[in-house]
């Protein structure tokens, strides 16, 4: 029994570690990796003497979370009944979000926590690899790399920074026999992540930095005095501002936002990076107002409804010629596609696990628990912030990554995990 637990723990940690690497590199097949992981976790939960019962008992405290995550699937079912057609891709998306975290959570709760924590090294490797891609593609003229693996530059930089941040949070876990070197590598990964963010020249990634900084300060609060936390916070904000301001291209892009917003106010159909986003947001809001309860009925209806607004001269024809089929905003896209019901389901996906992670960041809990809670909270709030300017849930692989990170972080932040740092018979 111990050997089975060890073998399953090893397989699961390797799959979780490999997922972000396949997601941000030319290796690809992140969705395939996700399904292999789900199959392994489901097998672990169901096969073996008492495995199913043990999983049910372990998941009992998460009934509320299960209901919250199932809201997304409920919205898809309602849309199919209303539209009277199958929404195959949306069913898969709903199942990834509704069931994926629970399957991973159920398995990880009965595996060896200290082994599962080693998955952080896959996140670090992905952050280093992604930064390497970004720097290489922008060299030597520091041009914006548009051909990054599998993503556009915005989503790529967002995920890159998130993985670097989660690696830095794991400083509170000792995973090797060389704690000093380990901490240095983890903190260096954070620096590398910022380098990658700068190299992609993305503006939206910077929006989440204050949230990541606050979470990091709360995580450090158990070991560092409040006065030092304040100093560290101010230093972090100053450093981030200095890095941004010292780069002329990033500075110019920030100034472009102001000038393009002003131009868009004068001429609402102006073709510019910012004004196109504003037009798409306005289009999504118009769709939502037309049908506020269930929206367009499906996500693939957005381009069709967008064409109607172009024909009515409400938005620029450029949005159609460039094949924009989403508004670069998860919340507005969900509102346009599934109305207020979809918005509530999306907010539950962010906030239901985030609420659990906030409670587990309590100073009264062990640091190992708090580290996992900080990682989980950074993923929830990071995706929520990123989703204001980019469609983070555009692809299946990203939804799979979010689901896996939720299940993994929930399991390792569960206080019961500390009792399982040694194999159990």
C-alpha positions as CSV (number, residue, x, y, z in Angstrom):
1,X,0.0,0.0,0.0
2,X,2.8,2.3,0.9
3,X,4.6,1.6,-2.4
4,X,1.3,2.3,-4.4
5,X,1.0,5.6,-2.6
6,X,4.6,6.5,-3.4
7,X,4.2,5.5,-7.0
8,X,1.0,7.5,-7.5
9,X,2.5,10.5,-5.7
10,X,5.5,10.4,-8.0
11,X,3.4,10.1,-11.2
12,X,1.0,12.9,-10.1
13,X,3.8,15.3,-9.1
14,X,5.6,14.7,-12.4
15,X,2.4,15.3,-14.4
16,X,1.6,18.5,-12.5
17,X,5.2,19.7,-13.0
18,X,5.1,18.9,-16.7
19,X,1.8,20.7,-17.3
20,X,3.0,24.3,-17.3
21,X,6.2,23.4,-19.3
22,X,4.1,21.8,-22.1
23,X,1.8,24.8,-21.9
24,X,4.4,27.5,-22.5
25,X,6.9,25.8,-24.7
26,X,6.9,24.2,-28.2
27,X,6.5,20.8,-26.5
28,X,2.7,21.4,-26.6
29,X,0.1,18.8,-25.7
30,X,-0.9,20.5,-22.5
31,X,-4.5,19.3,-22.9
32,X,-3.3,15.7,-23.4
33,X,-1.2,16.1,-20.2
34,X,-4.2,17.4,-18.4
35,X,-6.3,14.4,-19.4
36,X,-3.6,11.9,-18.4
37,X,-3.4,13.6,-15.0
38,X,-7.1,13.4,-14.6
39,X,-7.1,9.8,-15.5
40,X,-4.3,9.0,-13.1
41,X,-6.0,10.9,-10.3
42,X,-9.4,9.3,-11.0
43,X,-7.9,5.9,-11.0
44,X,-6.2,6.5,-7.7
45,X,-9.4,7.8,-6.2
46,X,-11.5,4.8,-7.3
47,X,-9.2,1.7,-7.4
48,X,-7.9,-0.1,-4.4
49,X,-9.3,-1.3,-1.1
50,X,-11.3,1.5,0.5
51,X,-10.0,4.1,-2.1
52,X,-13.4,5.4,-3.1
53,X,-14.6,5.7,0.5
54,X,-11.4,7.5,1.5
55,X,-11.8,10.0,-1.3
56,X,-15.4,10.7,-0.4
57,X,-14.5,11.3,3.2
58,X,-11.5,13.5,2.2
59,X,-13.8,15.6,-0.1
60,X,-16.6,15.9,2.4
61,X,-15.5,19.4,3.6
62,X,-15.6,20.7,0.0
63,X,-19.3,20.1,-0.8
64,X,-19.9,23.9,-1.0
65,X,-17.0,24.3,-3.4
66,X,-18.3,21.5,-5.5
67,X,-21.7,23.2,-5.8
68,X,-20.0,26.5,-6.6
69,X,-17.9,25.0,-9.4
70,X,-20.9,23.1,-10.9
71,X,-22.7,26.4,-11.5
72,X,-20.7,26.8,-14.8
73,X,-22.0,23.4,-16.0
74,X,-25.5,24.4,-15.0
75,X,-25.3,27.5,-17.1
76,X,-24.2,25.5,-20.1
77,X,-27.1,23.1,-19.6
78,X,-29.5,26.0,-19.5
79,X,-28.0,27.5,-22.6
80,X,-28.4,24.2,-24.5
81,X,-32.0,23.9,-23.5
82,X,-32.7,27.5,-24.5
83,X,-30.7,27.2,-27.8
84,X,-31.9,23.6,-28.5
85,X,-28.5,22.5,-29.7
86,X,-25.4,20.8,-28.3
87,X,-22.5,23.0,-27.2
88,X,-19.7,20.4,-27.4
89,X,-16.7,22.7,-26.6
90,X,-18.6,24.5,-23.8
91,X,-19.5,21.1,-22.2
92,X,-15.8,20.2,-22.2
93,X,-14.9,23.6,-20.7
94,X,-17.5,23.2,-18.0
95,X,-16.4,19.7,-17.1
96,X,-12.7,20.9,-16.8
97,X,-13.7,23.6,-14.4
98,X,-16.5,21.8,-12.5
99,X,-14.9,18.3,-12.1
100,X,-11.1,18.8,-12.7
101,X,-10.3,20.6,-9.5
102,X,-12.2,18.0,-7.4
103,X,-10.6,15.0,-9.1
104,X,-7.1,16.4,-8.6
105,X,-8.0,17.5,-5.0
106,X,-9.4,14.1,-4.1
107,X,-6.3,12.3,-5.3
108,X,-3.8,14.8,-3.8
109,X,-5.5,14.7,-0.4
110,X,-4.5,11.0,-0.1
111,X,-1.0,11.3,-1.6
112,X,2.3,12.4,0.0
113,X,2.2,16.2,0.5
114,X,6.0,16.6,0.6
115,X,6.3,14.9,-2.7
116,X,3.5,16.9,-4.3
117,X,5.2,20.1,-3.3
118,X,8.1,19.2,-5.6
119,X,5.8,20.1,-8.5
120,X,6.9,23.7,-8.0
121,X,10.1,22.9,-9.9
122,X,8.0,22.4,-13.0
123,X,6.5,25.9,-12.6
124,X,10.0,27.3,-12.1
125,X,11.2,25.5,-15.2
126,X,8.3,26.9,-17.2
127,X,9.0,30.4,-16.1
128,X,12.6,30.2,-17.1
129,X,11.8,28.6,-20.4
130,X,9.1,31.2,-21.2
131,X,11.4,34.0,-20.4
132,X,14.0,32.5,-22.6
133,X,11.6,32.4,-25.5
134,X,10.5,36.0,-24.8
135,X,14.0,37.4,-24.7
136,X,15.2,35.4,-27.7
137,X,12.3,36.5,-29.8
138,X,12.7,40.1,-28.8
139,X,16.5,40.2,-29.4
140,X,18.4,42.3,-30.4
141,X,16.1,45.2,-31.1
142,X,13.8,44.6,-28.2
143,X,10.8,44.2,-30.5
144,X,7.6,42.8,-29.1
145,X,7.6,39.0,-29.6
146,X,4.3,38.2,-31.3
147,X,5.1,34.6,-32.2
148,X,5.5,33.1,-28.7
149,X,4.6,29.4,-28.3
150,X,0.9,28.6,-28.3
151,X,-0.3,32.0,-27.0
152,X,-0.4,35.7,-27.8
153,X,2.1,37.9,-26.1
154,X,-0.3,39.1,-23.4
155,X,-1.6,35.7,-22.2
156,X,2.0,34.4,-22.4
157,X,3.4,37.1,-20.2
158,X,0.6,36.8,-17.7
159,X,1.1,33.1,-17.2
160,X,4.9,33.5,-17.2
161,X,4.7,36.1,-14.4
162,X,2.2,34.0,-12.4
163,X,4.4,30.9,-12.5
164,X,7.4,33.0,-11.3
165,X,5.4,34.4,-8.5
166,X,4.1,31.0,-7.3
167,X,7.7,29.7,-7.4
168,X,8.8,32.7,-5.2
169,X,6.0,32.0,-2.7
170,X,7.3,28.4,-2.3
171,X,10.4,29.8,-0.5
172,X,8.4,28.8,2.6
173,X,8.7,25.1,1.6
174,X,12.1,23.4,2.0
175,X,12.2,20.9,-0.8
176,X,15.9,20.0,-1.0
177,X,18.8,19.4,1.4
178,X,20.3,22.7,0.3
179,X,17.9,25.4,1.7
180,X,20.1,28.4,0.9
181,X,20.6,27.5,-2.8
182,X,17.0,26.5,-3.1
183,X,15.8,29.9,-1.8
184,X,18.2,31.7,-4.1
185,X,17.0,29.8,-7.1
186,X,13.3,30.5,-6.3
187,X,13.8,34.2,-5.8
188,X,16.0,34.4,-8.9
189,X,13.0,32.8,-10.7
190,X,10.9,35.8,-9.7
191,X,13.5,38.1,-11.1
192,X,13.6,36.1,-14.3
193,X,9.8,36.3,-14.5
194,X,9.9,40.1,-14.4
195,X,12.5,40.1,-17.1
196,X,10.2,37.9,-19.2
197,X,7.3,40.3,-18.5
198,X,9.4,43.3,-19.6
199,X,10.6,41.4,-22.8
200,X,7.0,40.7,-23.8
201,X,6.1,44.5,-23.4
202,X,2.7,43.5,-22.0
203,X,0.9,46.2,-20.0
204,X,-1.8,44.0,-18.4
205,X,0.6,41.8,-16.5
206,X,1.6,44.8,-14.4
207,X,-2.0,45.2,-13.1
208,X,-1.7,42.0,-11.0
209,X,1.7,42.9,-9.4
210,X,0.1,44.9,-6.5
211,X,-2.1,41.9,-5.7
212,X,0.9,39.5,-5.9
213,X,2.9,41.8,-3.6
214,X,0.1,42.0,-1.0
215,X,-0.3,38.2,-0.9
216,X,3.5,37.9,-0.6
217,X,3.6,40.3,2.3
218,X,0.8,38.6,4.1
219,X,2.6,35.3,3.6
220,X,5.7,36.7,5.1
221,X,3.8,38.3,8.0
222,X,4.4,35.3,10.2
223,X,8.1,35.6,10.1
224,X,8.7,39.3,9.5
225,X,7.7,42.3,11.7
226,X,5.0,44.7,10.4
227,X,7.5,47.6,10.1
228,X,9.7,45.5,7.8
229,X,6.7,44.4,5.8
230,X,5.7,48.0,5.2
231,X,9.3,48.8,4.1
232,X,9.4,45.7,1.9
233,X,6.0,46.7,0.3
234,X,7.1,50.2,-0.4
235,X,10.4,48.9,-1.8
236,X,8.6,46.4,-4.0
237,X,6.3,49.1,-5.4
238,X,9.2,51.5,-6.0
239,X,11.2,48.8,-7.7
240,X,8.4,47.7,-10.0
241,X,7.7,51.4,-10.9
242,X,11.4,52.0,-11.5
243,X,11.6,49.0,-13.8
244,X,8.6,50.1,-15.8
245,X,9.6,53.7,-16.0
246,X,13.2,53.0,-16.9
247,X,12.2,51.2,-20.1
248,X,11.4,53.7,-22.8
249,X,9.2,51.3,-24.8
250,X,7.1,50.3,-21.8
251,X,6.9,54.0,-20.9
252,X,5.7,54.9,-24.4
253,X,3.2,52.1,-24.4
254,X,1.7,53.5,-21.1
255,X,1.5,56.9,-22.6
256,X,-0.2,55.5,-25.6
257,X,-3.0,54.2,-23.4
258,X,-3.8,57.8,-22.3
259,X,-3.6,59.3,-25.8
260,X,-5.6,56.4,-27.4
261,X,-8.4,56.6,-24.8
262,X,-8.7,60.4,-25.4
263,X,-8.8,59.8,-29.2
264,X,-11.5,57.1,-28.7
265,X,-13.6,59.5,-26.7
266,X,-13.6,61.9,-29.6
267,X,-14.0,59.2,-32.3
268,X,-15.5,56.0,-30.9
269,X,-14.6,53.9,-33.9
270,X,-10.9,54.9,-34.0
271,X,-8.6,52.0,-35.0
272,X,-6.0,51.7,-32.2
273,X,-5.0,49.1,-29.8
274,X,-6.8,50.6,-26.8
275,X,-9.9,51.9,-28.8
276,X,-10.4,48.5,-30.4
277,X,-10.6,47.0,-26.9
278,X,-13.0,49.6,-25.8
279,X,-15.2,49.0,-28.9
280,X,-15.2,45.3,-28.2
281,X,-16.1,45.9,-24.5
282,X,-18.9,48.2,-25.7
283,X,-20.1,45.5,-28.1
284,X,-20.1,42.9,-25.4
285,X,-22.0,45.2,-23.0
286,X,-24.6,45.9,-25.8
287,X,-25.1,42.1,-26.3
288,X,-25.5,41.7,-22.6
289,X,-28.2,44.4,-22.3
290,X,-30.1,42.8,-25.2
291,X,-30.4,39.6,-23.2
292,X,-29.2,40.1,-19.6
293,X,-30.3,36.7,-18.2
294,X,-28.9,34.2,-20.7
295,X,-26.9,36.4,-23.1
296,X,-26.3,35.2,-26.7
297,X,-26.8,31.6,-25.6
298,X,-23.3,30.4,-26.5
299,X,-19.8,31.7,-26.8
300,X,-19.6,31.0,-30.5
301,X,-22.4,33.6,-31.1
302,X,-20.2,36.5,-30.3
303,X,-18.7,37.0,-33.9
304,X,-22.2,36.8,-35.4
305,X,-23.6,39.5,-33.0
306,X,-20.4,41.5,-33.5
307,X,-21.1,41.6,-37.3
308,X,-24.5,43.1,-36.6
309,X,-22.9,46.0,-34.6
310,X,-20.4,46.6,-37.4
311,X,-23.3,46.7,-40.0
312,X,-25.0,49.3,-37.7
313,X,-21.8,51.4,-37.7
314,X,-21.6,51.2,-33.9
315,X,-18.1,49.8,-34.0
316,X,-15.2,49.7,-36.5
317,X,-15.1,47.3,-39.4
318,X,-11.6,46.6,-38.3
319,X,-12.9,44.3,-35.5
320,X,-14.3,42.0,-38.2
321,X,-11.5,42.1,-40.7
322,X,-9.0,41.2,-38.0
323,X,-11.3,38.3,-36.8
324,X,-11.8,39.4,-33.3
325,X,-14.2,36.8,-31.9
326,X,-14.0,37.9,-28.2
327,X,-13.7,41.2,-26.3
328,X,-10.4,40.6,-24.5
329,X,-12.3,40.4,-21.2
330,X,-13.4,37.2,-19.5
331,X,-16.3,38.8,-17.5
332,X,-17.7,40.8,-20.4
333,X,-17.4,37.8,-22.8
334,X,-19.2,35.6,-20.3
335,X,-21.9,38.2,-19.8
336,X,-22.4,38.6,-23.5
337,X,-22.5,34.8,-24.0
338,X,-24.4,33.7,-21.0
339,X,-25.8,36.8,-19.3
340,X,-25.9,37.4,-15.5
341,X,-26.1,33.6,-14.9
342,X,-22.7,33.2,-16.7
343,X,-21.2,36.1,-14.8
344,X,-22.2,34.6,-11.4
345,X,-20.8,31.2,-12.4
346,X,-17.5,32.8,-13.5
347,X,-17.2,34.8,-10.2
348,X,-17.8,31.6,-8.3
349,X,-14.9,29.9,-10.2
350,X,-12.7,32.8,-9.0
351,X,-14.0,33.6,-5.5
352,X,-15.2,30.2,-4.1
353,X,-11.7,28.8,-3.9
354,X,-10.2,32.2,-3.2
355,X,-12.3,32.4,0.0
356,X,-10.9,29.1,1.2
357,X,-7.4,30.3,0.4
358,X,-7.9,33.6,2.3
359,X,-8.9,31.7,5.4
360,X,-5.9,29.4,5.1
361,X,-3.6,32.3,5.0
362,X,-4.3,32.9,8.7
363,X,-1.3,33.6,10.8
364,X,-2.4,30.8,13.2
365,X,-1.8,28.1,10.6
366,X,1.5,26.4,9.8
367,X,3.7,28.0,7.2
368,X,3.5,25.0,4.9
369,X,-0.3,25.4,4.8
370,X,0.0,29.1,4.2
371,X,2.4,28.8,1.3
372,X,0.0,26.6,-0.6
373,X,-2.9,29.0,0.2
374,X,-0.9,31.9,-1.1
375,X,-0.1,30.1,-4.3
376,X,-3.8,29.2,-4.8
377,X,-5.0,32.7,-4.0
378,X,-2.4,34.2,-6.5
379,X,-3.8,31.9,-9.2
380,X,-7.5,32.8,-8.4
381,X,-6.9,36.6,-8.2
382,X,-4.3,36.6,-10.9
383,X,-6.7,35.1,-13.4
384,X,-9.4,37.4,-12.2
385,X,-7.2,40.5,-12.8
386,X,-5.7,39.3,-16.0
387,X,-9.2,38.5,-17.2
388,X,-10.1,42.2,-17.1
389,X,-7.9,43.0,-20.2
390,X,-7.4,39.5,-21.8
391,X,-9.5,36.4,-22.4
392,X,-7.5,34.1,-20.1
393,X,-10.1,31.2,-20.4
394,X,-9.8,31.4,-24.2
395,X,-8.1,28.0,-24.6
396,X,-8.8,24.6,-23.1
397,X,-5.3,24.1,-21.9
398,X,-5.4,27.3,-19.8
399,X,-8.7,26.2,-18.2
400,X,-7.1,22.8,-17.5
401,X,-4.1,24.5,-15.9
402,X,-6.4,26.6,-13.6
403,X,-8.3,23.5,-12.6
404,X,-5.2,21.6,-11.7
405,X,-3.7,24.4,-9.8
406,X,-6.9,24.8,-7.8
407,X,-7.0,21.1,-6.8
408,X,-3.3,20.9,-6.0
409,X,-3.2,24.1,-3.9
410,X,-6.4,23.2,-2.1
411,X,-5.0,19.8,-1.2
412,X,-1.6,21.2,0.0
413,X,-3.3,24.0,2.0
414,X,-5.7,21.6,3.7
415,X,-4.5,21.3,7.4
416,X,-4.9,17.6,7.1
417,X,-2.0,17.5,4.6
418,X,0.5,18.0,7.4
419,X,-0.5,14.7,8.8
420,X,0.4,13.0,5.6
421,X,4.0,14.1,5.0
422,X,5.0,10.5,5.6
423,X,3.6,7.6,3.7
424,X,0.6,6.0,5.3
425,X,-0.1,2.3,5.3
